[in-house]
Structures are given as structure tokens and as C-alpha cells.
């Protein structure tokens, strides 16, 4: 009896959960479907869900406009560049905070976090003027630098929480066994640190890919990543639903797939270890 | 344990990150404070002059200031209420045994990975457009008059879009927190005849309190900076109906080129965010000791 009841309960929960999940996912699904419609079908006043003439012409059109690929490439360079640069700066820092903590390590970590709390709009004008005077406005270099600094506190924090879990005794054991410092780093520490570094890389590529305040304010045309390029579709003359959907699908698909692999790291990274 | 040598090495490894972050914070912030006391318009170069608190007076007496402040608070509070209430409900739902839980979680988390300009455009055009949008088609199908969302309820529409983007975040955090709920305690309460509502109020909610606080604080930091969603959908209008502090400062400094006024507004935004930040830092600091 109890088994039957719990099965019924499970069926109700399943139906409810799937219903809510599909509702939440619907705008994305709708965008995906619309990207395969013709422009006429896309604005049909009796919209069709699945039964329309599927076409790939929107993807062809969007890709033929070479600027789409250029902006896609900008997104790749900016998000990967800023993350890798951030890791180069942050790995040694997080390493030393986790393994050679001093009296002020905690204060230092909290202070780093506090720089992240600074609202972007509070430093918009100076950053804009500095970038302009340095000739970095609307350049990939400029955005890589800005996004590196914006995400550096998160990168340091994430790495710190991962490194802190590597037991220090393992190093001593390796030393007892006669390992030299270089073999210690190469064979003992690196393999243990790689998963944490990879997770940090993943989350920060996602954050940088979607960053929309600085990318919109510091670029015009040449260095604009997808965030800024897609935003330019908001002008009335750019309004083609099917093509907008195709461009949007291509802009969000890669990062969504990465994101699905990083659910756990996301919680950890964005709550600075407060929720695990 | 650490030797003197390793301590020196540690300090050396730390220096670049600390120095860069220090410069990144102090230089622009110092400039913003300095600019906020200047008459400084990019369209009138060479007329810069010290004006004391004039920019602040202008900013606070700008007819757009009070709407911007109330809009900011409405946006932040509205999104927080929707995402926390919805997030708790979803976390409890997802925690139940079901078929295909992994896929459900993937579907629910998806909106968080959509870049703000895309979600704003999709909602604005394909869903909320009064002529070609899906909601309009649905309304017509039901024999109702389609709503012109961004003209009639601009702020509420933006709140809906932003809440859609952040609901997954709240759900994911709260769902993660649910995993550490004491199941035995739950079962014991059930044995003792406690109903599901009693268990939710007295066991689940207290357990989730800490995660809820973290969600509120972190979202507030991000929500105070909501920008692309407004730029793409309403541009702050009609009038000032959907102008937030962030957007007001953007308009003053980037569109009217009034660097002095924009900087004063920026400092106001910084102070506002700091009030939130203090609470968040305390929470995370406590966790660091544990």
C-alpha cells in the first residue's frame, strides 16, 4: 500500500516538476524553434509550435554576414583571454594564501571580496576616460584587462576554496619520501589542483561571456562581443525575429552547454564558499 | 610550520594580485570622487572647475532622482521576492523523488546562462510584443486585448525578465542547501505526526535561512547593476518609469557627457551598495572562520 501511495506521489511530483521546468525553459525553447522558421512564420498571428516548414536559412544568412562570426570570435577572445590572464595572476596568490597563510590572509580575502561589491557604475566614468586616453576603447585588449580585474576576486576566492582542501600533510609525506621541490609540484600538487583550476576556468568563462555592463559601455563596433552585437538588434530596423533567434541561439548555446557541466562549481564560486 | 623562505615566496606570489586589485579599486574610485566635485562636461573641455557639493545637489534635486531611487528599490525588492519565494518552492519540489530529475534541473537552471541582451530581446520581441509576440497571440486566442507590456507596465516587465534570469540561481543555491537537510530529523518529525506544513515551517525554512540570506545579498549586489535589460527594452522610459540609479548615471555620463554629475551619482550608488556589502561580508567572514 505504502509503496503504491509513494508511486502516486512520485508521479504527481514528476508531472508538476516537468511542467514548471518546461515553463521556465520555454522562452529558450521558443527562441530555438523560431530560429528554424521563416520570417513570415515567425510573426504569424497563429504561431505554430512544431508544425512549420523547418529551414536553416536564418543560420546561413546570419553566418554569411561575416560580422556575426567576428563578434563571436570577440566573445571567445575576451572571455578566454580575461579568464586565463586572471588565472595567471590568481593561482600564485590563492596558492600562497592556502598553503602559507599569514595573520592577515583572512582580511586580505575579505578586502578582495569588497572590491567586487563596488558597483560598476561608480567607476564607469574614470574607466571610460582611462581606456579612451590609453587608446583601449573598443579594443579586445581593453576589455580583456577590464574583465580580468572585474572577475579577479572571484577567481582568487574560488581557487582558494579549492586549494584549501588539498591536505598539506601530503606535501610532507612526499618530502619524506625524498621528493624534490620540482617533482613535488609536478607530481603531487598539480594533479590535485587541476580540477579546481578547471572549474574556476569554466565558471569565469561563463561569467565573462555574459558580462554586459562593461562590454556594452566600452565597445562600439570592432571589439563588440556578442552581448553588444545582439543588443544592437534592438533597433527597429534590425527586427527580424527568425534571424534574431538564430543569432541568439548561436550566442547562448555554447555557454549553456558549458554551464550545465558547471552547476556545482557555480554555487560554490558565486557564493564564495558560503554554500557548498 | 612555514619556513621564513616559504613565507617570503608566499608574499611574492601574493603581490601582483593584491597590487593590481588595489590599483583597480583605488584609482578609478579616487577619480570618481574627484570628478564628483568638479564641473566637468566632456562636451565643454577646458571649463573644469571645482564646485564643491554642487553636483550632489543637482543629482538629488534632479526630477529623475526620486523615481530612479524608488525604481531601483522596486526592481531589487520585486526580483528578490519572486526569486526567493519561487526558489524555495522549486528547491522543495526538486528535492522530492521524481523521474528525470537531472533533466528537470538542467531545464530550470538554463536561463541563468542566457546573456542579458539576448533574454531582454527575446522577451521584448518574441514574447511581450503587443502585435507579434506570443503573449499577444495567446491573449487574442482567449478573446482578450493584448497588453502593451513595455508601455503600460515597463518596470513590472523588466522585473519579470530579470526574475526569470535569477530564479535559476536562487533555485540552484537553495536546492544545494536542501541536500544537507537532516533527513532523520525530518522522518522523526513525520513519525511524531508532524504535518508537511509544520515540517516546512519549523525544519525546512530554518535550515534554508542561511542560504536564503546569501541569495538575497549576492543578488542585491548584481541587481543594483542591472543595465542591459533596461537598455535593450525601454531605455529607461517611458519618461522615467523604468530608470534606475545605474541607468540614470549611465545617461548623465555617457549620453549627456556630464562627468561631474554622473560621478556624483556613481558615488551615491557606491554608498548604497556598500550598505548591502557590509552585511554580506559579515556572513561570508563568519563562514571563513568555521
Interface residues (C-beta under 8 A of the other chain):
Chain A: X6 X9 X10 X13 X14 X16 X17 X18 X20 X21 X22 X24 X25 X27 X28 X30 X31 X34 X42 X43 X45 X46 X47 X89 X90 X92 X93 X95 X96 X97 X99 X100 X102 X106 X108 X109 X110 X112 X113 X114 X115 X116 X117 X118 X119 X120 X121 X122 X123 X124 X125 X126 X127 X128 X129 X130 X149 X152 X153 X156 X168 X206 X209 X210 X212 X213 X216 X217 X226 X227 X228 X230 X231 X233 X234 X239 X241 X244 X245 X248 X251 X252 X255 X256 X258 X259 X260 X263 X264 X266 X267 X270 X271 X272 X273 X274 X275 X276
Chain B: X1 X2 X6 X7 X9 X10 X11 X13 X14 X16 X17 X18 X20 X21 X24 X25 X27 X28 X29 X31 X32 X35 X90 X93 X94 X96 X97 X98 X99 X100 X101 X103 X104 X105 X106 X107 X108 X109 X110 X111 X112 X113 X114 X115 X116 X117 X118 X119 X120 X121 X122 X123 X124 X125 X126 X127 X132 X134 X137 X140 X164 X167 X168 X169 X172 X173 X176 X177 X210 X211 X214 X218 X221 X224 X225 X227 X228 X231 X232 X233 X245 X246 X249 X250 X253 X254 X259 X262 X263 X265 X266 X267 X269 X270 X272 X273 X274 X276 X277 X280 X281 X283 X284 X285 X287 X288 X289
